[in-house]
Amino acid sequence: MSESTATSALRKTALNAVHRAAKSKMVDFGGWDMPVDCCGLIAEHMAVRTGVGVFDVSHMGDIQFRGPGSLAAVQKLCMNDASKLQVGQAQYSAMLYPNGTFVDDVVVHKLSDNDYLIVINAGTREKDVAWVRGVIGGMPGVHMNDYSDFYTQIAIQGPKAAETLQKLTSTDLSTIKNYWFTWGQVCGLHNVMIARTGYTGEDGFEIYIPSDETTSARVWAEVLEAGKEFGILACGLGARNTLRLEAGMALYGHEISDTINVFEAGLGRYAKLDYESKGDFVGRDALVKIQADGGPKRKLVGLEMVERGIGRDGYPVFSLDGKRVGEITSGSPSPFLKKNIAMAYVPVEFSAVDTEVAVEIRGQMVKARVVPLPFYKRAKK
């Protein structure tokens, strides 16, 4: 198969031609032709930490539930308690298998009393949609739609994100709290969903516009123009990954998967196990049993390399006496912190802060120590 044939077989967002015209480095990401590097990973990363960056995240999936049974469907599917949401509010959650491991982590948005939108990951889209259909099939009063191809989703992230986007909308962005959203006019488009959410550890917004190539390209260009005074950069998946790693955020297939349970991943605070208030959900019984049995036997920890070396994804972790105890799930140099950092699963007895371990890097044992997560946390205004 030629390169052009292989590329044509990949899915493309409505901004694909824009990325290619800008000479962004493109990669196959979960079957999507996506930019991994637009103008240099470190420059993109630092733009988001110190100013503003813009990401095409239109490959993410969107599932909508409507009808009087929609809340019951979301409650059955997701581990967080959606009954606590107000209209215009979002929450981090996850869909679980019966054994308490992850189908996917998601963000649930309450559009109205009988209308919910769940944003899912791109690489798990088909699997997630099939899982949802299987779980809610036969539940009364709920109608499900897969709107994944309907939206172009643009993330504007960084300390100057609000000032950038405010130039393009009459909506007062200061009234939108973190993990809340509203509908407004953006770049002349009406009924645009404006959510104060993101995956970078910074303040920021995600806007949802119709997935039309001409419209999407125009809005993308207007965002770049609005952020020019703040040094805005178009950003790719590479910077998105290093930003979320610094912020200690989980990535499906790395920190969460169908072999990792909620408590191991350190996400137990989002699993609402009180049956009286939350009710039952897929995976609840397994989580209750794990708790009753004394909790997880391994934990996700942050590692900072003490000696020279970069711990990459998949590298084994050893105790200092040479016993293999775990594996790095995500690892990279940190552009902002100027350190080599990683996340890894290790037995509970190796999870205390300042515990020293060794990472095998190209046959050499390189010392690292356990540090608190997240590695980076933005200053609160």
C-alpha positions in Angstrom: 0.0 0.0 0.0 1.4 3.4 -1.0 1.7 6.2 1.6 -1.0 8.2 -0.2 -3.4 5.2 -0.2 -2.7 4.6 3.5 -3.3 8.3 4.3 -6.5 8.4 2.4 -7.8 5.4 4.4 -7.4 7.4 7.6 -10.3 9.4 9.1 -9.9 13.2 8.8 -11.2 16.1 10.8 -12.7 19.1 9.1 -9.4 20.9 9.8 -7.2 18.3 8.1 -6.5 20.4 5.0 -5.6 23.3 7.3 -3.1 21.2 9.2 -1.5 19.9 6.0 -1.4 23.4 4.4 0.5 24.5 7.5 3.0 21.7 7.0 2.2 20.1 10.4 3.7 16.7 11.0 0.9 14.2 10.6 0.5 10.8 12.2 -1.9 7.9 12.4 -3.6 8.4 15.8 -6.2 5.7 16.4 -7.1 5.6 12.7 -7.2 9.4 12.4 -4.8 11.6 10.4 -3.8 14.0 13.1 -1.1 16.7 13.7 1.4 15.5 16.3 3.7 18.5 15.8 2.6 21.8 14.3 5.6 24.1 15.0 7.8 22.3 17.5 6.6 20.4 20.6 8.5 22.4 23.2 7.4 25.7 21.7 3.8 24.5 21.6 4.0 23.2 25.2 5.4 26.5 26.5 2.9 28.6 24.6 0.1 26.8 26.5 1.8 27.1 29.9 2.7 30.8 29.5 0.2 32.2 27.0 -2.3 30.3 24.8 -2.4 27.4 22.3 -5.1 26.0 20.1 -5.8 22.3 19.4 -8.0 20.4 17.0 -9.7 17.7 19.1 -12.5 17.0 16.7 -11.5 13.3 16.7 -13.1 12.9 20.1 -16.5 11.2 20.2 -19.8 12.6 21.3 -22.8 10.5 22.5 -26.1 12.3 23.3 -28.9 10.9 25.4 -32.4 12.3 25.3 -35.7 11.5 26.9 -37.1 10.9 30.4 -34.8 7.9 30.9 -31.6 9.7 29.9 -30.4 10.3 33.5 -31.0 6.7 34.4 -29.0 5.6 31.4 -26.1 7.9 32.3 -26.2 6.7 35.9 -26.1 3.0 34.8 -23.2 3.7 32.4 -21.0 6.0 34.5 -19.4 5.8 37.9 -19.8 9.5 39.0 -23.2 10.8 40.2 -24.8 12.7 37.3 -27.9 13.4 39.5 -25.8 16.1 41.2 -25.3 18.0 37.9 -27.1 21.3 37.2 -28.0 22.3 33.7 -24.9 23.7 32.2 -22.5 21.7 34.3 -20.0 19.0 33.4 -18.2 16.3 35.4 -15.3 13.9 34.9 -16.4 10.2 35.0 -15.8 6.8 33.5 -17.6 3.9 32.0 -16.5 0.6 33.6 -16.6 -3.1 32.8 -18.2 -5.4 35.5 -14.8 -6.1 37.0 -14.2 -2.4 37.7 -11.7 -1.7 34.9 -12.1 1.0 32.3 -14.1 1.0 29.1 -13.2 4.7 28.9 -12.9 7.9 30.9 -15.5 10.5 29.8 -16.9 14.0 30.5 -20.6 14.1 31.1 -22.5 17.4 30.2 -26.0 18.1 31.4 -27.7 20.0 28.6 -31.2 19.9 30.2 -33.1 17.7 32.6 -33.6 15.1 29.9 -30.6 15.7 27.7 -27.0 14.7 28.4 -23.8 14.7 26.2 -20.9 12.3 26.9 -17.6 13.1 25.3 -15.5 10.0 24.7 -12.0 9.3 23.5 -11.2 9.0 19.8 -9.2 5.7 19.9 -12.1 4.0 21.7 -15.0 5.5 19.8 -16.5 2.4 18.1 -15.9 0.2 21.2 -17.5 2.8 23.4 -20.6 3.3 21.2 -21.1 -0.5 21.0 -20.7 -0.8 24.8 -23.2 2.0 25.4 -25.7 0.4 23.1 -25.3 -2.9 24.8 -25.8 -1.5 28.3 -28.7 0.8 27.7 -30.5 -1.4 25.1 -34.0 -2.0 26.4 -33.9 0.8 29.0 -37.1 2.8 28.7 -37.5 6.4 27.8 -34.0 7.1 26.4 -32.9 7.8 22.8 -29.2 7.7 22.0 -27.4 9.4 19.1 -23.8 9.2 18.1 -23.0 12.8 17.1 -19.2 12.2 16.9 -19.0 13.4 13.3 -21.3 16.4 13.8 -18.9 18.6 15.7 -15.6 20.3 15.1 -14.2 20.6 18.6 -11.5 23.2 19.1 -9.6 23.6 22.4 -8.2 27.0 23.4 -5.9 26.5 26.3 -3.6 28.5 28.5 -3.6 31.5 30.9 -4.5 33.8 28.0 -7.2 31.5 26.6 -10.1 33.5 28.1 -8.7 36.8 26.7 -8.2 35.2 23.3 -11.7 33.7 23.0 -13.4 36.7 24.5 -12.5 38.7 21.4 -14.6 36.3 19.4 -17.8 36.0 21.5 -20.3 38.3 23.1 -20.7 35.7 25.9 -19.1 36.9 29.2 -16.6 34.1 29.7 -15.8 35.2 33.2 -19.3 33.9 34.2 -18.4 30.3 33.1 -16.9 28.3 36.0 -14.5 25.4 35.5 -16.3 22.4 34.2 -19.4 24.4 33.3 -20.6 25.4 29.8 -23.1 27.6 28.0 -24.4 28.2 24.5 -23.4 31.4 22.7 -22.3 33.1 19.6 -18.7 32.5 18.5 -17.1 34.0 15.3 -20.6 34.8 14.0 -21.9 31.3 14.6 -24.9 30.9 16.9 -25.7 28.2 19.4 -22.1 27.2 19.9 -21.3 25.2 23.0 -18.6 26.9 25.0 -17.2 24.7 27.8 -14.6 25.6 30.3 -12.8 22.2 30.1 -9.5 20.9 28.7 -6.8 18.3 29.0 -3.7 20.4 29.6 -3.7 21.4 33.3 -4.4 25.0 32.3 -7.4 27.2 32.2 -9.1 27.0 28.8 -12.2 26.4 26.7 -13.5 23.9 24.3 -15.9 25.1 21.6 -18.2 22.8 19.5 -19.0 24.1 16.0 -20.6 22.4 13.0 -18.2 20.0 11.3 -18.0 21.9 8.0 -14.5 22.4 6.4 -15.0 26.0 5.3 -16.6 27.1 8.6 -14.0 25.2 10.7 -11.1 26.7 8.8 -12.5 30.2 9.2 -13.0 29.8 13.0 -9.5 28.2 13.4 -8.0 31.2 11.6 -9.9 33.7 13.6 -8.8 32.0 16.9 -5.2 32.2 15.7 -5.6 35.9 14.8 -7.3 36.7 18.2 -4.4 35.1 20.1 -1.6 36.6 18.1 -0.8 39.3 20.7 -0.4 36.5 23.3 2.0 34.4 21.1 -0.7 31.8 20.3 0.5 28.6 18.5 -1.4 25.8 16.8 -0.6 22.7 18.9 -0.5 19.0 18.1 -0.9 15.7 19.9 2.7 15.7 21.1 2.3 18.9 23.2 -1.1 17.7 24.4 0.5 14.6 25.7 3.4 16.3 27.6 1.0 18.9 29.0 -1.4 16.3 30.4 1.5 14.3 31.7 2.8 17.3 33.7 -0.7 17.7 35.0 -0.9 14.0 36.0 -3.9 13.3 33.8 -4.7 9.8 32.7 -4.6 8.6 29.1 -6.6 5.6 27.9 -4.2 2.8 27.0 -1.6 4.1 29.4 -2.8 5.0 32.9 -6.3 3.5 32.4 -7.3 0.5 30.4 -9.4 -2.7 30.6 -6.7 -4.2 32.9 -6.6 -1.3 35.4 -9.2 -0.7 38.0 -10.5 2.7 39.3 -8.7 2.5 42.7 -5.3 1.5 41.2 -5.6 4.6 38.9 -6.2 6.9 41.9 -9.6 7.9 40.6 -11.7 6.4 43.4 -12.9 9.9 44.3 -15.0 10.0 41.1 -16.7 6.6 41.8 -19.8 7.2 43.9 -20.5 3.9 45.6 -23.3 5.1 48.0 -26.2 3.1 46.6 -28.9 5.2 48.3 -27.8 8.4 46.5 -26.2 7.1 43.3 -27.8 3.7 42.7 -26.3 0.8 40.8 -23.8 1.2 37.9 -21.8 -1.3 35.8 -18.6 -2.1 37.8 -20.0 -1.0 41.2 -20.1 -4.4 42.8 -16.4 -5.1 41.8 -15.3 -1.7 43.3 -17.2 -2.4 46.6 -15.4 -5.8 46.8 -12.0 -4.3 46.1 -12.6 -1.9 49.0 -13.8 -4.7 51.3 -10.7 -6.7 50.4 -8.4 -3.9 51.6 -8.1 -1.8 48.5 -5.7 -2.0 45.5 -2.5 -3.9 45.5 -0.7 -1.5 43.2 -1.0 2.3 42.7 -0.2 4.8 40.0 2.7 7.0 41.1 4.7 9.9 39.8 8.4 9.4 39.2 11.2 11.9 38.8 14.4 10.7 37.4 17.2 11.2 39.9 20.0 10.1 37.6 20.5 11.0 34.0 18.0 9.3 31.7 14.5 9.5 30.3 11.9 6.9 31.4 9.8 6.2 28.4 6.4 4.4 28.1 6.7 0.7 28.7 10.1 0.8 30.5 10.3 -1.6 33.5 10.6 -0.3 37.0 12.7 -2.2 39.6 13.3 -2.1 43.3 16.9 -1.1 44.3 17.6 -4.8 45.1 16.9 -5.7 41.5 13.3 -7.1 41.6 11.0 -5.9 38.8 8.0 -4.2 40.5 6.3 -2.2 37.7 6.2 -0.4 34.4 6.1 3.1 33.2 2.8 4.1 31.6 3.8 7.5 30.4 7.2 9.2 30.5 8.9 12.2 28.9 11.1 15.2 29.6 9.0 17.9 31.1 9.4 21.1 28.9 8.1 23.4 31.7 9.6 21.8 34.8 12.9 20.9 33.1 12.9 17.4 34.6 12.5 13.9 33.3 9.2 12.6 34.7 7.0 9.6 34.3 3.9 7.8 35.7 4.1 4.2 36.6 2.2 1.4 38.4 4.1 -0.1 41.4 3.0 -2.2 44.4 1.5 -0.2 47.2 4.6 -0.8 49.4 6.7 1.1 46.8 4.2 4.0 46.4 5.2 6.3 49.3 6.6 9.7 48.3 10.4 9.7 48.2 10.7 5.9 47.7 13.6 5.2 45.5 13.4 2.8 42.5 15.3 2.1 39.3 14.1 2.4 35.7 15.8 0.2 33.1 16.9 2.4 30.3 18.7 0.6 27.4 20.0 -2.0 29.7 21.1 0.4 32.5 19.5 0.8 35.9 18.8 4.5 36.4 17.6 5.8 39.8 14.3 7.5 40.2 12.1 8.6 43.1 8.4 8.7 43.8 7.0 12.2 43.9 3.4 13.5 44.4 1.0 13.8 41.5 0.4 16.0 39.7 3.9 17.2 38.7 2.5 20.6 37.8 -0.5 22.5 39.1 -1.4 25.9 37.8 -1.7 28.8 40.3 -5.3 29.6 41.2 -6.4 33.1 40.5 
